[in-house]
Amino acid sequence: MSYDIDKDAEWYSEHQDELLQKYDGKIIAVRNGAVLAAGIDVADLASRVDLPVGEYLIQTCLFGNQANTVHIYTPGLVST
C-alpha cells in the first residue's frame, strides 16, 4: 500500500487551528493523521522521523494560506 500524502494534507487543513496552537511557526511531519515530529527546519525534522522523506507530509504550521507556501533555497546553484 502506497502512502497517500493528499489525505494528510486534507487532515492538516481540517486540524490547522488546533495544530497552530501547539506548533505555530514550526515544521511538522504528518503521517496517517498523526504528528510524528516537529522541528525548526526540514533537516531538523527529517532527523527526528524514522521514515524516508516522501513517506510523510512535511508541513509548516502557519496561519491561513501562508502554510501552503514553500521556499526552497539552493546556495551556490545559479541558473541562466
Buried (B, 14 or more C-beta within 10 A) or exposed (E): EEBEBEBBBEBBEEEBEEBBEEBEEBBBBBBEEEBBBBBEEBEEBBEEBEEEEEEBBBBBBBEEEEBEEEEEEEEEEEEE
